[in-house]
């Protein structure tokens, strides 16, 4: 196996898939609460694009357990984003576990990936209409 074979996915695009038991309800949530409208759709699926990355909300009889962050956005000003999301009716998760606690909806997280050039991150989490756990992060440089 040569290096190109080993890295066959390294240059490929990645897209998140989020299940929805009610696709119309999910469409309303993403539009009204997050200000996002699908760039394309097909029966049973809505394609969204943010910052050149795609994610799909698809009709499913299953549901995520919502026990982990399924998708997250990186933003420059988390306070402004959190404030706007709250204004639109989004409810932020309260987190209080060893090493991670939110205050006013935002957690201070020590450490970050060295490639991001940050010493930490500030984060916030919320659920979409289907129970998927979504996050927002702002690198701390």
N, C-alpha and C positions, 0 to 999 in steps of 0.2 A: 504494500500500500504506500503510495507516494504522498507527499504533503498535500497536494491538491485533493486527493481522495479523502484524506483525514479531515480536511477543512471544508468539505463540500457544502455545509450549511452556513459557514461563517459569513458568506456574502449574500445569503438569502434574506428576504424580508420576513419579519415576524409579525403575526397578527393575533391578538387576543380574541377568544370566543367567550361570550357571556350568555348563559341560558336565560330564557324568559318564558314563564308559563303563560303570560298574557302579553303578546307582542304590541298590541295597541296601547296598553297601559305603559309599557316600557318606552315606546316612542314618545308618549306625552311627557313622561318623566325626563327623558334626555333632552327634549325640546324645551319644556317649561322650566325645569329646575336647573339644567346645566347649559342651556342655550345652544344645544347641538342638534342639528338636523342631519338625517342620513344623506350621504352623497350618492348612494345607489341602494336599490332594494330588489329583492326577489321574493316570491312567495316563501314565507317562513324565515326571512332574514333581512336585517337592516345593516348596511355598511356605513361606518362613520370614519372620518379621517381627522386626526389632530396632529399638527406639527409634522406632517409627512408620514405618520404611522397610522395604520388602520386597526379598527376593532369591529367585531360583528356582534350584534345582539340577535340571537336566533330563537325561534319557537322551539320549546322543549317540554316534554312531560316531566323531565327531571329538574332538580333545583340544586344549586350549590349549597353546601352547608353554611357558607358565609362565615367560616371560622378563620379565614386567612385573607389577606389582600389579594384580590384577583387581578387588579389593574390599578395603575397609579399614574398621575400626571406630575411632571416636574414643573414648578412655577417659580417666577422671580420674586413674587411678593405674596406670601401665604396669607397674611392678615387681610389684604384686599380681597383675595379669592374667597376666603372663609366668610368674610363679611357679606360679599355678594351672594354666595350660596345660601347663607342664612336668610338673606332678604328674599330669596326665591323659594324659601320653605324647606330647604335641605336641613335635616337634623344630623348634627355631627355626633359621632360615637364618643362616649366617655371611656377612657382607658385608664385603668389603675391596676397594673401588674408590676411585679418586681422589675425595676429597671426602666419602666415606661409608664409615664403618667401624663395625661393631658391636663392643661390648664387653659380655660376659656377655649377649649376645643383643639388646642395645638400642643403637641409634645415636642420636647427637646430630645434629640437622639444623638448620643455620642458616637463618633466613628462614622466613616463613610468609605466608599470604595476609593482607593488611591487614584484611580484613573479619572475620577470626577474632580480632583483637585480641591476637595472640601475636607474640613475637619469634623463635620457633623451634618445633621439634617434636622429640619423642623417638619413635623408631619401631622396630618389630620386625616380622619377616616369617616366615611358615611356609607350608607347602603342605598342602592338604587331601589326602584319599585319592586324588583324581583328578589330582593334579599342579597344580591351580590355585594360584597364588601369592596369598596373603591377607596383609593387614597390620593392624597396630595402631598407632595414633598417639595421643600425648598432647601437646596444645599446651603450649608453655612461655611463660608470661606474664611 
